[in-house]
């Protein structure tokens, strides 16, 4: 299904208007403007230090913007705290693992389900058939870790950890899912499963993906934005972005 065929096609899920983020004298993100349609898959590429993760953190509220605005389905969320942005429908993963190693896959997913609901974050045990446990089962099936539910996190592979992290990010039924380098550290054998998992996400879910692995990024993108030194330097479809002279200069050193 193309983005135009998505049930929410035509509306804008995320709009950034001149967004900047400074840390003292350092401008980590400068004057970034983006428009991402509902149901769109957007890849954000760039070298280390390009400002990609800082931009993610600014969208999610970890770092509020020092300039510009962040609009989510038409509402200004620039000053909202991170947990309130989650409640509005933004889910994300992080570069570094945030899983609880001493707990099982099921327990990690269960905590994510409970945390996604106002006033429901607790460790009280639930019995069979409880809606939260049924939701855990649904998430496990979606990210292909059902057979690992009883396994401790510290006993599963790096690729399986990434799958669990995506499942946790989906726990609150987000409208926008943001994946920060999900393929980082994956083996060549693990990447196809990740590509398949991302590709199977429902098309009414808007996706923004930061990734160094071009195969993972381009195979799951409708549009590609390239950043360098905190700024957007190129934007196009995956088939055209690879031939952009600015992008070739950044990744291949051509013209330098």
C-alpha positions, 0 to 999 in steps of 0.5 A, spaced: 500 500 500 502 506 498 502 512 502 497 515 498 492 509 499 493 510 507 487 511 511 490 517 514 493 519 507 493 527 506 494 529 513 501 531 516 503 527 522 509 531 523 511 538 521 518 541 524 518 549 523 525 552 523 527 547 529 534 548 532 537 546 538 543 549 542 548 546 547 551 553 549 555 555 543 554 549 540 548 548 535 547 541 534 541 542 530 540 548 526 533 551 522 531 544 520 524 544 517 520 537 515 513 535 513 512 528 514 505 525 512 501 521 516 503 513 514 509 516 511 516 512 512 521 517 512 529 515 513 534 520 516 541 519 514 547 523 515 554 522 518 556 521 525 555 528 528 550 530 523 545 532 529 540 526 527 539 523 534 539 530 537 533 532 532 530 525 534 531 527 542 528 534 540 522 531 537 520 526 543 522 532 548 528 529 551 531 536 549 526 541 547 527 546 541 531 552 543 528 555 536 522 553 532 516 549 533 514 542 533 507 540 530 504 533 531 498 532 527 497 540 527 498 541 535 504 545 537 508 540 542 514 544 542 514 545 550 510 538 552 514 533 557 516 527 554 511 523 557 506 527 555 508 526 547 508 519 548 501 520 551 499 524 544 502 518 540 509 518 539 513 512 540 521 511 540 527 506 540 534 509 543 541 507 540 543 504 547 539 499 550 533 500 555 531 493 556 531 490 563 536 485 563 534 481 569 527 480 567 524 476 561 522 478 555 514 478 557 516 482 563 519 487 559 513 488 554 509 488 560 512 494 563 511 497 557 504 496 556 503 498 563 507 504 562 503 506 556 497 507 560 496 513 565 496 511 572 497 504 570 504 503 572 505 497 577 508 491 578 502 487 581 501 480 578 495 479 573 492 472 572 491 469 565 486 472 560 488 479 563 488 484 557 495 487 559 497 480 558 493 479 552 496 485 549 503 483 551 502 476 547 500 481 541 506 485 541 510 479 541 507 476 535 508 483 531 515 483 533 516 475 532 519 474 539 513 469 542 518 463 543 522 468 547 517 470 552 519 466 558 527 468 556 531 473 560 533 479 556 540 477 558 540 471 554 537 473 547 541 475 541 542 483 540 538 482 534 532 479 538 533 485 543 532 490 538 526 486 536 523 487 543 525 494 543 521 495 537 515 491 541 516 496 547 515 502 543 509 499 540 506 498 546 502 505 547 499 504 540 503 510 537 501 514 531 508 516 530 514 510 531 521 513 531 527 508 530 534 510 532 539 506 528 535 499 529 540 495 525 546 498 529 550 492 531 546 487 527 550 481 523 548 480 516 544 475 518 540 479 522 538 485 518 533 481 513 529 480 519 529 487 521 527 489 514 522 484 514 519 486 521 519 494 519 516 493 512 510 489 516 508 495 520 501 497 518 501 503 513 497 508 517 503 508 522 508 514 521 515 511 521 521 515 522 528 511 521 535 514 523 540 509 520 547 508 518 545 502 514 543 504 507 540 497 505 535 498 512 534 505 511 532 505 503 528 499 503 523 502 508 523 509 506 518 513 502 522 519 502 529 520 505 532 526 508 540 527 509 543 531 514 550 534 515 553 539 521 546 539 524 542 542 517 538 538 512 542 538 506 538 534 501 531 530 501 528 526 495 526 519 494 530 513 495 532 511 488 534 519 487 537 520 493 543 515 492 545 520 486 545 526 489 551 530 488 551 532 495 550 525 498 555 522 494 560 527 497 558 526 504 558 518 503 563 517 498 568 523 498 566 525 491 568 532 489 572 533 495 
